[in-house]
Amino acid sequence: MSESLLTALIAVALIAAVVIPYALRTKRREKTAESRLAELQIAGLQAATMMHPHIDALACIGCGSCVAACPEEDVLGVIGGKAVLVHGAKCIGHGLCADACPVGAITLLMASPGRSANLPVLSEEYETSVPGIFIVGELGGMGLIKNAVLQGRRAVDAVATRISPHKGMLDVLIVGAGPAGLASGLSAMERKLRYAVLEQGDVGGTILRYPRRKVVLTSPVDLPVWGRLRFTEATKEQLLETWEKIIRSTGLEVKTDEKMAEIRFVDGMFRVRSSKDEYVTRTVILAMGRRGIPRRLGVPGEELPKVVYQLIDAESFTDMDLLVVGGGDSAIEAAIALAVQKTNRVTLSYRQAEFTKMKERNAVHLREQVRSKRLTLAMNSVVQEIQQHHVILATPGGTMELRNEQVFICAGGELPFAQLTEMGIQFHQQLLADTHSA
């Protein structure tokens, strides 16, 4: 055998050793994605409910970079050589897929009105149906820090293009001091606008309600005036410390413990009444959270002192029989935090058969706690009654009585829907109702 032929055979063997396993792995992943997509389409979970990646199939080269970049399992897959949205309901708008795409085939879009019925109708600049009122951050369906910051900046940029000097009037009033509100305030400073930031509680917004040491995922982002916010994950405490440092360093003024009570449009300007003062402003940016008033179960015994609607410090609960109610990440994280205190006996009750939107990080920790038998899942269960020392759950197999010393209801919150609609702000569900009645 000639030396050149031997070299060619060795090259073919080496290429085959690399290409064949890769092709087989790719085929297996594609089959898995196809199967999962079919399941989720039947369950109605393939379509997104908030921000999600839109994939240009003509531009997509099927490299799988977006799948690898997404921190949430099975949101994206490659099928037929193209990236596909598999589990849209689980997508929370990280946007890392768009950053990773080498050909720019992915853009982030909000869900269609039918899937995002409880979200306000917003323009590309995040302006509501009421000219001059903007909504940014969690209330508009964008809870991630990077996205909230970018929205706040863009809304203020829009405000800056339409204001003109006017004595005794603010250019913009910002309601909320979470990431979106703080970014809006810093943008207003950078633009040299007359502004005020109101916060009904303390700086941090929704982050303040997280359990201690909860890890928050984010992406590096540029904050106006301050500069680069570099971390990709941080604990609740680290985030709050960072926000406080930013406020001190930049001189951003935030009026805490001041709740917005009413917004009225009078003579071409907004009059905003708070719990402490009244403001006159050209524009308003609402950067409030979505939780609003905690959603109640409406069952007997819910008024007992042992029932609470958020977990602040899991370490305060030890050697106790505890029930957490809910299927979102806040409920799952609360259950995990309580189960980590090894002497607790924790049950997580959820009315559905599976968790449909759980973050992958939470899924891993949940499985760990269930395996350790520190956490019990009560799927397809509904709280029927809360008693002094027990809780009654209704399940497909009949009622279940659990010993209990504390109940944590993490079922989300009632949006400030009435207050916003009174201002004239339109939601997608209203558009749907108008369409159906036409």
C-alpha positions in Angstrom: 0.0 0.0 0.0 1.4 3.4 -1.0 2.2 6.0 1.6 -0.3 8.5 0.1 -3.2 5.9 0.2 -2.4 5.1 3.8 -2.4 8.8 4.6 -5.8 9.2 2.9 -7.3 6.2 4.8 -6.0 7.5 8.1 -7.5 10.9 7.3 -10.9 9.3 6.4 -10.8 7.3 9.6 -10.1 10.3 11.8 -12.8 12.4 10.1 -15.3 9.5 10.5 -14.3 9.2 14.2 -15.3 12.8 14.7 -18.2 13.3 12.2 -20.2 10.1 12.9 -20.5 10.5 16.7 -21.4 14.2 16.1 -24.1 13.2 13.6 -25.5 10.6 15.9 -25.7 13.0 18.8 -27.3 15.7 16.6 -29.9 13.2 15.4 -30.7 12.1 19.0 -31.1 15.7 20.1 -33.3 16.4 17.1 -35.5 13.4 17.9 -35.8 14.5 21.6 -36.7 18.1 20.5 -39.3 16.8 18.1 -40.9 14.6 20.7 -40.9 17.3 23.3 -42.3 19.8 20.8 -45.2 17.4 20.0 -46.0 17.0 23.8 -45.9 20.7 24.4 -48.1 21.6 21.4 -50.7 19.2 22.8 -50.4 20.8 26.3 -50.7 24.3 24.8 -47.2 25.3 26.1 -45.3 25.6 22.9 -46.3 29.2 22.3 -44.8 32.0 24.4 -46.7 34.1 26.9 -44.2 36.9 27.2 -40.9 37.9 25.5 -39.5 35.1 23.4 -37.1 34.5 20.5 -38.4 34.8 17.0 -36.2 32.7 14.6 -35.8 33.7 10.9 -35.8 30.2 9.3 -34.2 31.6 6.1 -31.3 33.1 8.0 -30.8 30.3 10.5 -27.9 27.9 9.8 -28.9 25.3 12.5 -25.6 25.6 14.4 -27.3 25.2 17.8 -25.5 28.1 19.4 -28.8 29.5 20.7 -29.8 26.1 22.2 -26.4 25.9 24.0 -26.6 29.6 25.2 -30.1 29.3 26.7 -29.9 28.7 30.5 -33.4 27.1 30.5 -33.7 23.5 29.3 -35.7 22.7 26.2 -36.9 26.2 25.4 -35.1 25.9 22.0 -34.2 22.9 19.9 -32.8 22.2 16.4 -35.3 20.3 14.2 -34.8 19.8 10.5 -31.5 21.8 10.6 -33.2 24.9 11.9 -33.7 26.3 15.4 -37.2 26.0 16.7 -39.1 27.4 19.8 -40.0 24.3 21.6 -41.2 25.3 25.1 -42.2 29.0 24.6 -44.2 29.2 27.9 -40.9 28.5 29.8 -39.0 31.4 28.1 -38.4 34.4 30.3 -36.6 36.5 27.9 -32.9 36.1 28.8 -32.0 37.1 25.2 -28.7 35.1 25.4 -29.9 33.1 22.3 -30.0 36.3 20.2 -26.5 37.3 21.5 -25.1 33.8 20.6 -26.5 33.5 17.1 -23.6 34.1 14.7 -25.9 35.1 11.8 -28.3 37.4 13.6 -31.3 35.1 12.9 -33.0 35.7 16.3 -34.9 38.7 17.5 -36.8 39.0 20.7 -40.5 39.7 20.4 -43.5 39.9 22.8 -46.1 37.2 22.6 -49.1 37.6 20.5 -52.1 39.3 22.2 -53.9 36.0 22.6 -51.0 34.6 24.7 -50.2 37.8 26.6 -53.7 38.9 27.5 -52.7 40.3 30.9 -50.0 42.5 29.6 -50.5 46.2 28.7 -50.4 47.3 25.1 -47.1 49.1 24.5 -45.4 50.8 21.6 -41.8 50.1 20.6 -40.8 52.8 23.1 -42.9 51.2 25.9 -45.5 53.9 25.8 -49.0 52.8 26.8 -52.3 53.6 25.0 -52.3 56.8 27.1 -49.7 59.2 25.5 -47.1 60.2 28.0 -47.4 57.2 30.3 -44.8 54.5 29.8 -44.6 51.0 31.4 -41.2 49.3 31.8 -39.9 46.2 33.6 -41.9 43.4 35.3 -45.3 45.1 34.8 -44.8 45.1 31.1 -43.8 41.4 31.1 -40.0 42.0 31.3 -38.7 40.9 34.7 -35.0 40.2 33.9 -32.6 42.9 35.1 -30.9 43.4 31.7 -34.2 43.7 29.9 -35.6 46.0 32.5 -32.6 48.3 32.4 -32.7 48.5 28.6 -36.5 49.3 28.7 -36.0 52.0 31.2 -33.3 53.6 29.1 -35.4 53.5 25.9 -38.4 55.0 27.6 -36.4 57.9 28.9 -34.8 58.4 25.5 -38.3 58.7 24.1 -39.3 61.2 26.8 -36.2 63.3 26.2 -37.1 63.8 22.5 -40.5 65.4 23.3 -40.1 67.6 26.4 -39.5 71.3 26.4 -38.5 73.5 29.4 -41.4 74.4 31.7 -41.0 76.0 35.2 -42.4 74.2 38.2 -43.0 70.9 36.3 -41.1 67.6 36.2 -40.1 66.2 32.9 -40.7 62.6 34.1 -42.0 61.0 37.3 -40.9 57.4 37.8 -42.9 55.0 39.9 -40.9 52.1 41.3 -37.3 51.7 42.4 -36.5 48.2 41.2 -34.0 47.7 38.3 -36.3 49.3 35.7 -37.1 52.3 37.9 -33.5 52.9 38.9 -32.3 52.6 35.3 -35.0 55.1 34.3 -33.9 57.5 37.0 -30.2 57.2 36.0 -31.2 57.8 32.4 -33.1 60.9 33.4 -30.0 62.1 35.3 -27.8 61.4 32.3 -30.2 63.3 30.0 -30.4 66.2 32.6 -34.1 65.9 32.9 -36.1 67.0 35.9 -37.2 63.8 37.5 -38.6 62.2 40.7 -38.5 58.5 41.6 -41.2 57.2 44.0 -41.0 53.8 45.7 -43.8 52.6 48.0 -41.3 50.4 50.0 -37.5 50.4 49.9 -35.0 50.4 47.0 -34.9 47.1 45.2 -38.6 46.5 44.3 -39.4 42.9 43.8 -35.9 41.8 44.7 -36.6 42.7 48.4 -39.3 40.0 48.5 -36.9 37.3 47.4 -35.7 34.7 50.0 -32.3 35.4 51.6 -29.3 34.4 49.4 -31.6 33.7 46.4 -29.4 33.6 43.3 -30.6 35.9 40.5 -29.5 35.4 36.9 -28.8 38.4 34.7 -26.5 39.5 32.0 -23.9 42.3 31.9 -25.5 45.6 31.1 -24.5 49.2 30.9 -26.2 51.5 33.5 -26.4 55.2 32.7 -24.1 57.4 34.7 -22.7 54.4 36.6 -21.2 52.2 33.9 -21.0 48.5 33.4 -22.9 46.1 35.6 -20.7 43.1 35.1 -22.0 40.1 37.0 -24.1 37.3 35.4 -25.5 36.0 38.7 -25.7 37.4 42.2 -27.5 36.8 45.4 -30.3 39.0 46.6 -28.0 40.6 49.1 -25.3 41.3 46.5 -27.8 43.0 44.2 -29.3 45.2 46.9 -25.8 46.2 48.1 -24.9 47.1 44.4 -28.0 49.2 44.0 -27.3 51.1 47.2 -23.7 51.7 46.1 -24.9 53.0 42.7 -27.4 55.4 44.4 -24.8 56.7 46.8 -22.1 57.1 44.0 -24.4 58.8 41.4 -26.5 60.9 43.8 -29.7 59.4 42.3 -32.7 60.7 44.4 -35.2 58.1 45.4 -38.2 58.9 47.6 -38.9 55.7 49.5 -42.0 54.8 51.5 -44.0 57.0 49.2 -46.8 55.2 47.3 -48.4 56.5 44.1 -52.1 56.9 44.7 -53.6 58.6 41.6 -52.6 59.9 38.2 -54.8 62.5 36.4 -54.3 64.2 33.1 -55.2 67.9 33.4 -54.5 70.8 31.0 -51.9 68.9 29.0 -50.0 67.6 32.1 -50.1 64.8 34.6 -51.0 65.5 38.2 -49.7 62.6 40.4 -50.9 62.3 43.9 -48.8 60.2 46.3 -49.1 59.2 49.9 -47.0 62.2 50.8 -47.1 64.8 48.1 -48.5 65.9 44.7 -46.4 66.3 41.6 -47.0 67.9 38.2 -45.1 66.2 35.3 -45.1 66.0 31.6 -44.6 62.2 31.5 -44.9 59.2 33.8 -42.9 55.9 33.7 -44.5 53.1 35.7 -41.8 50.7 36.8 -43.9 48.8 39.3 -43.8 45.0 39.9 -46.5 42.6 38.7 -47.2 41.1 42.1 -49.4 43.8 43.4 -51.8 42.4 46.0 -51.0 38.8 46.8 -53.5 36.4 45.2 -55.6 34.7 47.9 -57.0 31.1 47.7 -60.4 32.0 49.2 -60.5 28.9 51.4 -61.7 28.5 55.0 -58.9 29.2 57.5 -56.9 31.5 55.2 -57.3 34.3 57.7 -55.2 32.3 60.4 -52.0 34.1 61.5 -49.9 31.1 60.2 -50.8 31.9 56.6 -48.3 34.3 54.8 -47.8 35.3 51.2 -44.1 35.6 50.9 -40.9 34.0 52.4 -38.3 36.5 53.6 -36.0 34.4 55.7 -36.1 30.6 55.4 -33.6 30.2 58.3 -36.3 31.5 60.7 -38.2 28.2 60.2 -36.7 25.1 61.6 -38.0 21.7 62.7 -41.5 22.5 61.4 -44.2 21.0 59.2 -44.6 23.5 56.3 -46.8 23.8 53.3 -45.9 25.9 50.2 -48.7 26.5 47.7 -48.0 27.4 44.0 -46.2 26.3 40.9 -44.2 29.3 39.8 -40.5 29.9 40.5 -41.3 31.9 43.7 -43.2 28.9 45.2 -40.5 26.4 44.1 -37.7 28.6 45.4 -39.5 29.1 48.7 -40.0 25.3 49.1 -36.3 24.6 48.3 -35.1 27.3 50.7 -37.3 25.8 53.5 -36.2 22.3 52.7 -32.5 23.2 52.9 -33.1 23.8 56.6 -32.7 20.1 57.2 -35.0 19.6 60.1 -38.0 20.9 58.3 -40.7 18.8 56.7 -41.9 20.6 53.6 -44.8 19.9 51.2 -45.2 21.8 47.9 -48.8 21.7 46.6 -49.5 22.5 43.0 -52.8 22.2 41.2 -51.3 20.9 37.9 -49.6 17.6 37.1 -46.2 19.2 36.3 -44.3 22.5 36.6 -44.6 24.1 33.2 -42.3 27.1 33.5 -39.7 26.1 36.0 -36.1 27.5 35.6 -33.5 24.8 35.0 -31.5 25.8 38.1 -34.7 25.4 40.2 -35.5 22.0 38.6 -32.0 20.7 39.6 -32.4 21.9 43.2 -36.0 20.7 43.5 -35.0 17.1 42.4 -32.2 17.2 45.0 -34.5 18.0 47.8 -37.2 15.5 46.7 -34.5 12.8 46.5 -33.3 13.7 50.0 -36.9 13.3 51.2 -36.8 16.8 52.8 -39.4 17.9 50.3 -42.6 16.2 49.2 -44.5 17.1 46.0 -48.3 17.1 46.1 -49.1 17.5 42.4 -52.7 17.8 41.2 -53.7 19.0 44.7 -55.8 22.0 45.8 -55.9 23.4 49.3 -59.4 22.8 50.6 -59.2 24.0 54.2 -56.5 25.5 56.5 -56.9 24.4 60.1 -55.0 25.4 63.3 -52.7 22.3 63.2 -53.5 20.7 59.8 -54.2 21.5 56.2 -56.7 19.6 54.1 -55.7 19.0 50.4 -58.1 17.8 47.7 -56.4 15.3 45.4 -57.6 13.0 42.6 -57.3 10.1 45.1 -59.4 11.9 47.8 -58.6 14.3 50.6 -55.2 14.4 52.3 -54.7 15.8 55.8 -51.2 17.2 56.6 -49.8 18.3 59.9 -48.9 21.9 59.5 -47.5 24.9 61.4 -47.1 27.4 58.6 -48.6 28.0 55.1 -46.8 30.0 52.4 -49.1 30.9 49.6 -47.0 31.9 46.5 -49.8 32.1 43.9 -48.7 35.4 42.4 -50.4 38.7 42.8 -53.4 40.6 41.5 -52.2 43.1 39.0 -53.1 46.8 39.6 -55.5 46.3 36.7 -58.3 48.4 37.9 -56.0 51.3 38.7 -54.3 51.2 35.4 -57.5 50.8 33.3 -59.0 53.8 35.2 -56.1 55.8 33.8 -57.1 54.6 30.3 -54.3 52.1 29.9 -55.3 49.3 27.6 -54.4 45.6 28.0 -54.3 43.0 25.4 -57.3 41.2 26.9 -59.4 44.3 26.2 -58.3 44.1 22.6 -59.4 40.5 22.5 -62.7 41.3 24.0 -63.3 44.1 21.5 -62.4 41.8 18.7 -64.7 39.0 19.8 -67.7 41.4 20.4 -67.2 43.0 16.9 
